[in-house]
Amino acid sequence: MTQLSSICVYCGSSAGDDPIYAESAQQLGTAMGNAGLGLVYGGGAIGLMGITARSVMAAGGHVTGIIPQFLKEREVMLETAHDLVVTEDMHERKRIMFERSDAFVALPGGIGTLEELVEMMTWAQLGQHKKPVLIANINGFWDPLIVLLRHMADAGFIRNGFEVNYIVANTAEEIVPKLLAARHAPAQRMAAEAIPISDL
């Protein structure tokens, strides 16, 4: 990877029950805007999606929202985004998000966030891209997934040569620096920076 100009952020259309999730989304958006990094995201105006996008814009960053037609009302499309792309379906949405992004970040979210994160990890595992994938493990939100990935490897379902490459950041402040550093180094394999299982 030689450049980082836009980051795709996957996150919930809800803000979650713990205020730290919204605070982290705001911190990430502000850090991205301050660093001159554009946001590519799902186009929603509510939840962590809306918080992230508005924070990027408030800090002077560029925001591209990509949303399928059937979700324009359900996820309340953010009309003030700099670029809005309305797709026919989810498959087109995810393809365009991938094409317009140099890295991927998963903040806390629901099943859609999980699905998008795992898809990018799978494509990387199969050699379809070398873009960094970062799990924003805010308040330990993604601990169960990290443990599951280790369990898959221990059980022989993630074999040598097919490691799942990803980066873990435990706070919002770590995200942009870790992605910038990833331009010059491969992503950690099997979450080497995650907290030990014994601490979960």
DOTOR-472569 format. One record per residue (C-alpha): residue in three letters; x, y, z; residue number from 1. Coordinates in pm, whole numbers, padded with zeros to 5 digits. Each point is the difference from the previous one (the first is absolute). Last residue first. Layout:
<atoms>
atom rest:ALA, x:X, y:Y, z:Z, nr:NUM;
...
</atoms>
This chain:
<atoms>
atom rest:LEU, x:-01124, y:-01110, z:02819, nr:200;
atom rest:ASP, x:00337, y:00029, z:00176, nr:199;
atom rest:SER, x:00094, y:-00367, z:-00052, nr:198;
atom rest:ILE, x:-00069, y:00045, z:-00369, nr:197;
atom rest:PRO, x:00286, y:00248, z:-00016, nr:196;
atom rest:ILE, x:-00085, y:00350, z:-00122, nr:195;
atom rest:ALA, x:00022, y:00048, z:-00374, nr:194;
atom rest:GLU, x:00329, y:00111, z:-00150, nr:193;
atom rest:ALA, x:00081, y:-00336, z:-00160, nr:192;
atom rest:ALA, x:-00341, y:00001, z:-00164, nr:191;
atom rest:MET, x:00032, y:-00321, z:-00203, nr:190;
atom rest:ARG, x:00261, y:00148, z:-00228, nr:189;
atom rest:GLN, x:00103, y:00360, z:00045, nr:188;
atom rest:ALA, x:-00053, y:00206, z:-00313, nr:187;
atom rest:PRO, x:00301, y:00034, z:-00227, nr:186;
atom rest:ALA, x:00234, y:00299, z:00042, nr:185;
atom rest:HIS, x:00065, y:00327, z:-00180, nr:184;
atom rest:ARG, x:-00351, y:00125, z:-00073, nr:183;
atom rest:ALA, x:-00106, y:-00169, z:00324, nr:182;
atom rest:ALA, x:00152, y:00290, z:00194, nr:181;
atom rest:LEU, x:-00268, y:00232, z:-00137, nr:180;
atom rest:LEU, x:-00265, y:-00251, z:00100, nr:179;
atom rest:LYS, x:00144, y:-00028, z:00351, nr:178;
atom rest:PRO, x:00020, y:00378, z:00039, nr:177;
atom rest:VAL, x:-00363, y:00040, z:-00119, nr:176;
atom rest:ILE, x:-00143, y:-00261, z:00237, nr:175;
atom rest:GLU, x:00190, y:00055, z:00325, nr:174;
atom rest:GLU, x:-00204, y:00298, z:00123, nr:173;
atom rest:ALA, x:-00322, y:-00199, z:-00037, nr:172;
atom rest:THR, x:00114, y:-00246, z:00265, nr:171;
atom rest:ASN, x:00068, y:-00375, z:00004, nr:170;
atom rest:ALA, x:00145, y:-00015, z:-00349, nr:169;
atom rest:VAL, x:00039, y:-00343, z:-00161, nr:168;
atom rest:ILE, x:00157, y:-00059, z:-00340, nr:167;
atom rest:TYR, x:-00093, y:-00277, z:-00240, nr:166;
atom rest:ASN, x:00143, y:-00283, z:-00202, nr:165;
atom rest:VAL, x:-00186, y:-00332, z:00009, nr:164;
atom rest:GLU, x:00259, y:-00269, z:-00060, nr:163;
atom rest:PHE, x:-00030, y:-00214, z:-00311, nr:162;
atom rest:GLY, x:00362, y:-00104, z:-00039, nr:161;
atom rest:ASN, x:-00016, y:-00210, z:00313, nr:160;
atom rest:ARG, x:-00357, y:-00118, z:00048, nr:159;
atom rest:ILE, x:-00311, y:00170, z:00131, nr:158;
atom rest:PHE, x:-00232, y:-00295, z:00062, nr:157;
atom rest:GLY, x:00252, y:-00193, z:00210, nr:156;
atom rest:ALA, x:-00177, y:00014, z:00334, nr:155;
atom rest:ASP, x:00256, y:00246, z:00139, nr:154;
atom rest:ALA, x:-00056, y:00228, z:-00300, nr:153;
atom rest:MET, x:-00379, y:-00006, z:00040, nr:152;
atom rest:HIS, x:00040, y:00057, z:00375, nr:151;
atom rest:ARG, x:00219, y:00303, z:-00065, nr:150;
atom rest:LEU, x:-00268, y:00141, z:-00229, nr:149;
atom rest:LEU, x:-00265, y:-00070, z:00262, nr:148;
atom rest:VAL, x:00201, y:00180, z:00269, nr:147;
atom rest:ILE, x:00030, y:00307, z:-00223, nr:146;
atom rest:LEU, x:-00374, y:-00016, z:-00071, nr:145;
atom rest:PRO, x:-00088, y:-00020, z:00370, nr:144;
atom rest:ASP, x:00234, y:00294, z:00081, nr:143;
atom rest:TRP, x:-00164, y:00228, z:-00259, nr:142;
atom rest:PHE, x:-00169, y:00234, z:00247, nr:141;
atom rest:GLY, x:00298, y:00011, z:00238, nr:140;
atom rest:ASN, x:-00072, y:00362, z:00098, nr:139;
atom rest:ILE, x:00069, y:00100, z:-00359, nr:138;
atom rest:ASN, x:00161, y:-00282, z:-00198, nr:137;
atom rest:ALA, x:00038, y:00202, z:-00317, nr:136;
atom rest:ILE, x:00083, y:-00291, z:-00232, nr:135;
atom rest:LEU, x:00227, y:00117, z:-00280, nr:134;
atom rest:VAL, x:00026, y:-00139, z:-00352, nr:133;
atom rest:PRO, x:00298, y:00127, z:-00198, nr:132;
atom rest:LYS, x:-00023, y:-00022, z:-00382, nr:131;
atom rest:LYS, x:00182, y:-00293, z:-00157, nr:130;
atom rest:HIS, x:-00278, y:-00124, z:-00227, nr:129;
atom rest:GLN, x:-00136, y:-00316, z:-00165, nr:128;
atom rest:GLY, x:00258, y:-00228, z:00160, nr:127;
atom rest:LEU, x:-00246, y:-00250, z:00144, nr:126;
atom rest:GLN, x:00067, y:00116, z:00358, nr:125;
atom rest:ALA, x:-00049, y:00360, z:-00113, nr:124;
atom rest:TRP, x:-00338, y:-00085, z:-00151, nr:123;
atom rest:THR, x:-00094, y:-00181, z:00321, nr:122;
atom rest:MET, x:00099, y:00291, z:00223, nr:121;
atom rest:MET, x:-00202, y:00237, z:-00218, nr:120;
atom rest:GLU, x:-00300, y:-00234, z:00023, nr:119;
atom rest:VAL, x:00042, y:-00036, z:00376, nr:118;
atom rest:LEU, x:-00023, y:00374, z:00049, nr:117;
atom rest:GLU, x:-00305, y:00039, z:-00222, nr:116;
atom rest:GLU, x:-00184, y:-00284, z:00172, nr:115;
atom rest:LEU, x:00082, y:00129, z:00348, nr:114;
atom rest:THR, x:-00121, y:00349, z:-00087, nr:113;
atom rest:GLY, x:-00322, y:-00145, z:-00139, nr:112;
atom rest:ILE, x:-00049, y:-00219, z:00308, nr:111;
atom rest:GLY, x:00018, y:00296, z:00234, nr:110;
atom rest:GLY, x:00249, y:00274, z:00075, nr:109;
atom rest:PRO, x:00316, y:00092, z:00184, nr:108;
atom rest:LEU, x:00260, y:00170, z:-00221, nr:107;
atom rest:ALA, x:00142, y:-00197, z:-00291, nr:106;
atom rest:VAL, x:00273, y:00176, z:-00195, nr:105;
atom rest:PHE, x:00100, y:-00063, z:-00362, nr:104;
atom rest:ALA, x:00288, y:00136, z:-00206, nr:103;
atom rest:ASP, x:00069, y:00162, z:-00339, nr:102;
atom rest:SER, x:-00365, y:00047, z:-00090, nr:101;
atom rest:ARG, x:-00186, y:00091, z:-00321, nr:100;
atom rest:GLU, x:-00001, y:-00351, z:-00151, nr:99;
atom rest:PHE, x:-00113, y:-00169, z:00320, nr:98;
atom rest:MET, x:-00289, y:00240, z:00058, nr:97;
atom rest:ILE, x:-00097, y:-00045, z:-00366, nr:96;
atom rest:ARG, x:-00011, y:-00378, z:00036, nr:95;
atom rest:LYS, x:-00190, y:00018, z:00328, nr:94;
atom rest:ARG, x:-00274, y:00220, z:-00145, nr:93;
atom rest:GLU, x:-00030, y:-00207, z:-00318, nr:92;
atom rest:HIS, x:-00056, y:-00313, z:00208, nr:91;
atom rest:MET, x:-00244, y:00179, z:00231, nr:90;
atom rest:ASP, x:-00238, y:00093, z:-00280, nr:89;
atom rest:GLU, x:-00084, y:00251, z:-00273, nr:88;
atom rest:THR, x:00242, y:00261, z:00123, nr:87;
atom rest:VAL, x:-00040, y:00362, z:00110, nr:86;
atom rest:VAL, x:00333, y:00183, z:00005, nr:85;
atom rest:LEU, x:00020, y:00318, z:00204, nr:84;
atom rest:ASP, x:00306, y:00224, z:-00014, nr:83;
atom rest:HIS, x:00067, y:00297, z:00229, nr:82;
atom rest:ALA, x:-00232, y:-00133, z:00269, nr:81;
atom rest:THR, x:-00273, y:00250, z:00094, nr:80;
atom rest:GLU, x:-00293, y:-00227, z:-00093, nr:79;
atom rest:LEU, x:00093, y:-00262, z:00260, nr:78;
atom rest:MET, x:-00237, y:-00282, z:-00093, nr:77;
atom rest:VAL, x:-00244, y:-00099, z:00274, nr:76;
atom rest:GLU, x:00094, y:-00366, z:00063, nr:75;
atom rest:ARG, x:-00355, y:-00121, z:-00068, nr:74;
atom rest:GLU, x:-00077, y:00280, z:-00245, nr:73;
atom rest:LYS, x:00285, y:-00047, z:-00247, nr:72;
atom rest:LEU, x:00026, y:-00371, z:00079, nr:71;
atom rest:PHE, x:-00193, y:-00135, z:-00302, nr:70;
atom rest:GLN, x:00203, y:00210, z:-00243, nr:69;
atom rest:PRO, x:00334, y:-00138, z:00114, nr:68;
atom rest:ILE, x:00239, y:00236, z:00180, nr:67;
atom rest:ILE, x:00349, y:00130, z:-00070, nr:66;
atom rest:GLY, x:00104, y:00312, z:00187, nr:65;
atom rest:THR, x:00322, y:00179, z:-00092, nr:64;
atom rest:VAL, x:00132, y:00247, z:00255, nr:63;
atom rest:HIS, x:00292, y:00242, z:-00045, nr:62;
atom rest:GLY, x:00178, y:00131, z:00309, nr:61;
atom rest:GLY, x:-00005, y:00351, z:00143, nr:60;
atom rest:ALA, x:-00022, y:-00086, z:00368, nr:59;
atom rest:ALA, x:-00376, y:00058, z:00010, nr:58;
atom rest:MET, x:-00032, y:-00225, z:-00306, nr:57;
atom rest:VAL, x:00178, y:-00290, z:00170, nr:56;
atom rest:SER, x:-00209, y:00050, z:00313, nr:55;
atom rest:ARG, x:-00322, y:00004, z:-00201, nr:54;
atom rest:ALA, x:00090, y:-00330, z:-00165, nr:53;
atom rest:THR, x:00100, y:-00177, z:00321, nr:52;
atom rest:ILE, x:-00309, y:00112, z:00190, nr:51;
atom rest:GLY, x:-00231, y:-00094, z:-00286, nr:50;
atom rest:MET, x:00135, y:-00352, z:-00028, nr:49;
atom rest:LEU, x:00020, y:-00043, z:00375, nr:48;
atom rest:GLY, x:-00376, y:00039, z:00017, nr:47;
atom rest:ILE, x:-00192, y:00201, z:-00257, nr:46;
atom rest:ALA, x:00078, y:00180, z:-00325, nr:45;
atom rest:GLY, x:00074, y:-00304, z:-00215, nr:44;
atom rest:GLY, x:00220, y:-00005, z:-00309, nr:43;
atom rest:GLY, x:00164, y:-00340, z:00047, nr:42;
atom rest:TYR, x:00356, y:00127, z:00026, nr:41;
atom rest:VAL, x:00296, y:00144, z:-00187, nr:40;
atom rest:LEU, x:00177, y:00264, z:00205, nr:39;
atom rest:GLY, x:00282, y:00219, z:-00130, nr:38;
atom rest:LEU, x:00331, y:00047, z:00176, nr:37;
atom rest:GLY, x:00149, y:00346, z:00034, nr:36;
atom rest:ALA, x:00155, y:-00082, z:00337, nr:35;
atom rest:ASN, x:-00228, y:00242, z:00184, nr:34;
atom rest:GLY, x:-00301, y:-00151, z:-00173, nr:33;
atom rest:MET, x:00102, y:-00352, z:00098, nr:32;
atom rest:ALA, x:00072, y:00097, z:00359, nr:31;
atom rest:THR, x:-00338, y:00173, z:00030, nr:30;
atom rest:GLY, x:-00182, y:-00301, z:-00140, nr:29;
atom rest:LEU, x:00184, y:-00236, z:00234, nr:28;
atom rest:GLN, x:-00070, y:00214, z:00305, nr:27;
atom rest:GLN, x:-00369, y:00029, z:-00090, nr:26;
atom rest:ALA, x:-00032, y:-00375, z:-00049, nr:25;
atom rest:SER, x:00182, y:-00056, z:00330, nr:24;
atom rest:GLU, x:-00237, y:00230, z:00188, nr:23;
atom rest:ALA, x:-00299, y:-00176, z:-00154, nr:22;
atom rest:TYR, x:00133, y:-00339, z:00112, nr:21;
atom rest:ILE, x:00108, y:00129, z:00341, nr:20;
atom rest:PRO, x:-00358, y:00104, z:00073, nr:19;
atom rest:ASP, x:-00094, y:-00366, z:00065, nr:18;
atom rest:ASP, x:-00343, y:-00114, z:-00120, nr:17;
atom rest:GLY, x:00066, y:-00008, z:-00373, nr:16;
atom rest:ALA, x:00008, y:00295, z:-00241, nr:15;
atom rest:SER, x:-00220, y:-00177, z:-00255, nr:14;
atom rest:SER, x:00065, y:-00004, z:-00375, nr:13;
atom rest:GLY, x:00302, y:-00204, z:00107, nr:12;
atom rest:CYS, x:00348, y:00015, z:-00145, nr:11;
atom rest:TYR, x:00215, y:-00072, z:-00305, nr:10;
atom rest:VAL, x:00252, y:00272, z:-00079, nr:9;
atom rest:CYS, x:00164, y:00009, z:-00343, nr:8;
atom rest:ILE, x:00313, y:00211, z:00014, nr:7;
atom rest:SER, x:00119, y:00236, z:-00271, nr:6;
atom rest:SER, x:00337, y:00152, z:-00086, nr:5;
atom rest:LEU, x:00249, y:-00260, z:00111, nr:4;
atom rest:GLN, x:00290, y:-00064, z:-00233, nr:3;
atom rest:THR, x:00265, y:-00258, z:-00086, nr:2;
atom rest:MET, x:-00145, y:-00336, z:00103, nr:1;
</atoms>
